[in-house]
Amino acid sequence: MIKKLFLSVVVILVVLIVAGVIVAGFFLGTIIKTGMETFGPKITLVSIKVDKVNLSLLTGSAGVHGLVVGNPEGYKTPQAISVGSAAVGVNPFSVLSDKIVVRSVRVEAPVITFEGNPFGANNLNTIMNNVNATAKSGGPASTNATTKAANKPGKKLEVDDFLITGAKVNFNGVSLPLPDIHLTDLGRDKDGITATDLTRRVLDAITTSTIKAVAGTAADVGKNAGKTGKDIGKSLGSNVNSLTKSLGGLFKKSTN
């Protein structure tokens, strides 16, 4: 009888613990969402919105849905980067330590809206400059989402594998595919990296890849400058005129 009672108590405790972990995961997801929307703009100096963050402490998995990075002031389009969903694998026990260990991040099919000149001022470079300035100043005062931790330094991070796949760049009506962006061993040493450093590394890779794709298209147009309008139309479609205009005639300059 005592044995059965003991087993019943153990089962009830296990159920309560599991339920508590599930509930905690739900609220942690809300806290993470709030943190991203609160401290993300302090790093990038542009708006950041997130629809939802799901977190399971039992499996160490998380999902970020509807992430939108806004454009700097002075640009026409409302957003620079949008991500439908991203899957994150976390070491759940590391959440309680000084360094959060992220095993993997997989960002699927983000859409990058490029505005400006690949050879000069553009929205991505502006955001990149903002992040660099934040890093140079030591980063925001805190990357913790709770009020109690507002005056404490943010936790360090380790990201073992960061993959961005299926990305596309929208540029003046032209959609350009980007090759996969794959970063590994970020903050693998004992000190880890800050959220600002991680943002800088990822954004730098996105910016470099985007500008390379847009500038590559510019070079192709320059090489084809001597072709007939029909031939150019075949190579880039009906957007050649607007694409060339948006670069301020730089395509023509490249052939001189």
C-alpha positions as semicolon CSV with decimal commas, in nm:
position;residue;x (nm);y (nm);z (nm)
1;M;0,000;0,000;0,000
2;I;0,278;0,239;0,095
3;K;0,469;0,142;-0,218
4;K;0,167;0,214;-0,438
5;L;0,112;0,547;-0,265
6;F;0,476;0,637;-0,314
7;L;0,461;0,551;-0,686
8;S;0,145;0,757;-0,723
9;V;0,314;1,057;-0,563
10;V;0,617;1,015;-0,791
11;V;0,396;0,997;-1,100
12;I;0,206;1,309;-0,993
13;L;0,532;1,495;-0,931
14;V;0,667;1,396;-1,272
15;V;0,346;1,512;-1,440
16;L;0,360;1,843;-1,254
17;I;0,725;1,893;-1,345
18;V;0,659;1,821;-1,713
19;A;0,357;2,051;-1,710
20;G;0,566;2,319;-1,541
21;V;0,839;2,289;-1,803
22;I;0,581;2,318;-2,083
23;V;0,422;2,625;-1,923
24;A;0,765;2,777;-1,857
25;G;0,854;2,722;-2,223
26;F;0,543;2,910;-2,327
27;F;0,623;3,210;-2,109
28;L;0,992;3,201;-2,202
29;G;0,888;3,222;-2,566
30;T;0,696;3,540;-2,486
31;I;0,995;3,677;-2,294
32;I;1,230;3,600;-2,585
33;K;0,990;3,769;-2,829
34;T;0,979;4,076;-2,606
35;G;1,356;4,076;-2,575
36;M;1,405;4,058;-2,951
37;E;1,164;4,346;-3,011
38;T;1,307;4,553;-2,725
39;F;1,682;4,507;-2,752
40;G;1,711;4,420;-3,121
41;P;1,638;4,781;-3,224
42;K;1,901;4,900;-2,974
43;I;2,159;4,700;-3,167
44;T;2,043;4,769;-3,524
45;L;1,873;5,109;-3,472
46;V;1,583;4,987;-3,687
47;S;1,253;4,830;-3,587
48;I;1,232;4,455;-3,528
49;K;0,900;4,274;-3,505
50;V;0,831;3,907;-3,430
51;D;0,494;3,737;-3,462
52;K;0,566;3,445;-3,231
53;V;0,840;3,247;-3,058
54;N;0,779;2,886;-2,959
55;L;1,016;2,723;-2,711
56;S;1,026;2,367;-2,579
57;L;1,259;2,315;-2,285
58;L;1,201;1,941;-2,304
59;T;1,348;1,910;-2,653
60;G;1,569;2,218;-2,653
61;S;1,402;2,343;-2,971
62;A;1,259;2,680;-3,059
63;G;1,086;2,839;-3,354
64;V;1,083;3,204;-3,452
65;H;0,797;3,308;-3,678
66;G;0,733;3,628;-3,869
67;L;1,060;3,811;-3,803
68;V;1,072;4,148;-3,979
69;V;1,372;4,383;-3,974
70;G;1,271;4,735;-4,067
71;N;1,451;4,978;-4,294
72;P;1,651;5,278;-4,172
73;E;1,495;5,621;-4,194
74;G;1,507;5,768;-4,543
75;Y;1,439;5,446;-4,735
76;K;1,107;5,387;-4,906
77;T;1,040;5,017;-4,849
78;P;0,906;4,926;-4,503
79;Q;1,139;4,634;-4,438
80;A;1,492;4,522;-4,514
81;I;1,467;4,154;-4,416
82;S;1,172;3,926;-4,349
83;V;1,187;3,567;-4,226
84;G;0,881;3,345;-4,231
85;S;1,027;3,093;-3,987
86;A;1,355;2,990;-3,831
87;A;1,430;2,672;-3,635
88;V;1,665;2,690;-3,339
89;G;1,819;2,406;-3,140
90;V;1,933;2,500;-2,791
91;N;2,105;2,315;-2,510
92;P;1,823;2,360;-2,255
93;F;2,051;2,336;-1,952
94;S;2,268;2,619;-2,085
95;V;1,979;2,864;-2,048
96;L;2,056;2,868;-1,675
97;S;2,429;2,928;-1,727
98;D;2,629;3,238;-1,819
99;K;2,660;3,122;-2,181
100;I;2,362;2,998;-2,380
101;V;2,466;2,723;-2,620
102;V;2,274;2,724;-2,948
103;R;2,341;2,403;-3,135
104;S;2,185;2,511;-3,463
105;V;1,994;2,789;-3,635
106;R;1,826;2,722;-3,968
107;V;1,664;3,018;-4,145
108;E;1,443;2,915;-4,436
109;A;1,379;3,131;-4,743
110;P;1,426;3,482;-4,603
111;V;1,340;3,773;-4,829
112;I;1,586;4,062;-4,843
113;T;1,470;4,393;-4,986
114;F;1,771;4,581;-5,120
115;E;1,736;4,953;-5,167
116;G;2,010;5,189;-5,281
117;N;2,337;5,146;-5,463
118;P;2,557;4,836;-5,432
119;F;2,859;5,059;-5,500
120;G;2,758;5,322;-5,245
121;A;2,490;5,397;-4,988
122;N;2,221;5,135;-4,937
123;N;1,988;5,012;-4,664
124;L;2,188;4,705;-4,563
125;N;2,513;4,898;-4,529
126;T;2,331;5,157;-4,320
127;I;2,205;4,889;-4,079
128;M;2,552;4,732;-4,077
129;N;2,704;5,068;-3,984
130;N;2,451;5,099;-3,703
131;V;2,546;4,758;-3,563
132;N;2,917;4,838;-3,589
133;A;2,860;5,164;-3,400
134;T;2,669;4,977;-3,130
135;A;2,948;4,721;-3,100
136;K;3,211;4,996;-3,080
137;S;3,023;5,162;-2,795
138;G;3,016;4,833;-2,605
139;G;2,668;4,726;-2,707
140;P;2,334;4,809;-2,545
141;A;2,326;4,827;-2,168
142;S;2,149;4,492;-2,143
143;T;2,020;4,215;-2,366
144;N;1,803;4,067;-2,092
145;A;1,428;4,099;-2,135
146;T;1,339;4,109;-1,766
147;T;1,323;4,429;-1,564
148;K;1,523;4,284;-1,275
149;A;1,820;4,214;-1,501
150;A;1,808;4,551;-1,675
151;N;2,135;4,667;-1,526
152;K;2,322;4,340;-1,573
153;P;2,532;4,253;-1,879
154;G;2,364;4,030;-2,133
155;K;2,439;3,659;-2,143
156;K;2,706;3,540;-2,380
157;L;2,617;3,309;-2,668
158;E;2,763;3,016;-2,853
159;V;2,619;2,925;-3,192
160;D;2,765;2,607;-3,335
161;D;2,589;2,610;-3,671
162;F;2,401;2,895;-3,842
163;L;2,250;2,825;-4,185
164;I;2,053;3,062;-4,407
165;T;1,913;2,881;-4,707
166;G;1,684;2,967;-4,997
167;A;1,727;3,342;-4,954
168;K;1,613;3,583;-5,223
169;V;1,688;3,949;-5,283
170;N;1,420;4,180;-5,416
171;F;1,573;4,472;-5,599
172;N;1,351;4,707;-5,798
173;G;1,126;4,432;-5,926
174;V;1,406;4,181;-5,985
175;S;1,429;3,873;-5,763
176;L;1,782;3,738;-5,722
177;P;1,863;3,407;-5,550
178;L;2,141;3,397;-5,293
179;P;2,370;3,102;-5,225
180;D;2,345;2,942;-4,883
181;I;2,511;3,134;-4,601
182;H;2,673;2,899;-4,351
183;L;2,848;3,016;-4,034
184;T;2,996;2,780;-3,776
185;D;3,164;2,786;-3,435
186;L;3,050;3,134;-3,335
187;G;3,152;3,202;-2,976
188;R;3,283;2,850;-2,930
189;D;3,555;2,960;-2,687
190;K;3,482;2,991;-2,317
191;D;3,405;3,364;-2,340
192;G;3,137;3,324;-2,608
193;I;3,006;3,621;-2,804
194;T;2,755;3,892;-2,729
195;A;2,420;3,932;-2,905
196;T;2,566;4,240;-3,075
197;D;2,865;4,044;-3,207
198;L;2,637;3,766;-3,332
199;T;2,413;4,019;-3,507
200;R;2,717;4,178;-3,669
201;R;2,855;3,847;-3,797
202;V;2,524;3,733;-3,944
203;L;2,429;4,070;-4,092
204;D;2,776;4,111;-4,242
205;A;2,740;3,775;-4,421
206;I;2,393;3,870;-4,549
207;T;2,507;4,215;-4,663
208;T;2,818;4,083;-4,839
209;S;2,626;3,811;-5,021
210;T;2,345;4,050;-5,121
211;I;2,573;4,322;-5,254
212;K;2,775;4,063;-5,445
213;A;2,456;3,934;-5,613
214;V;2,326;4,282;-5,700
215;A;2,668;4,406;-5,816
216;G;2,708;4,089;-6,021
217;T;2,385;4,170;-6,199
218;A;2,518;4,520;-6,258
219;A;2,833;4,379;-6,418
220;D;2,624;4,152;-6,640
221;V;2,420;4,447;-6,761
222;G;2,738;4,641;-6,829
223;K;2,879;4,357;-7,039
224;N;2,556;4,342;-7,232
225;A;2,540;4,718;-7,288
226;G;2,629;4,674;-7,652
227;K;2,355;4,420;-7,721
228;T;2,020;4,503;-7,867
229;G;1,727;4,575;-7,637
230;K;1,585;4,240;-7,735
231;D;1,894;4,052;-7,624
232;I;1,909;4,239;-7,294
233;G;1,544;4,166;-7,241
234;K;1,616;3,796;-7,275
235;S;1,897;3,807;-7,020
236;L;1,720;4,010;-6,747
237;G;1,357;4,039;-6,849
238;S;1,146;4,352;-6,858
239;N;1,310;4,512;-6,555
240;V;1,635;4,621;-6,722
241;N;1,541;4,986;-6,755
242;S;1,430;5,026;-6,396
243;L;1,728;4,826;-6,271
244;T;1,971;5,042;-6,465
245;K;1,799;5,362;-6,352
246;S;1,814;5,256;-5,987
247;L;2,191;5,226;-6,008
248;G;2,219;5,581;-6,138
249;G;2,382;5,488;-6,468
250;L;2,668;5,300;-6,304
251;F;2,620;5,012;-6,544
252;K;2,715;5,241;-6,831
253;K;3,018;5,369;-6,640
254;S;3,147;5,019;-6,591
255;T;3,196;4,977;-6,965
256;N;3,406;5,290;-7,009
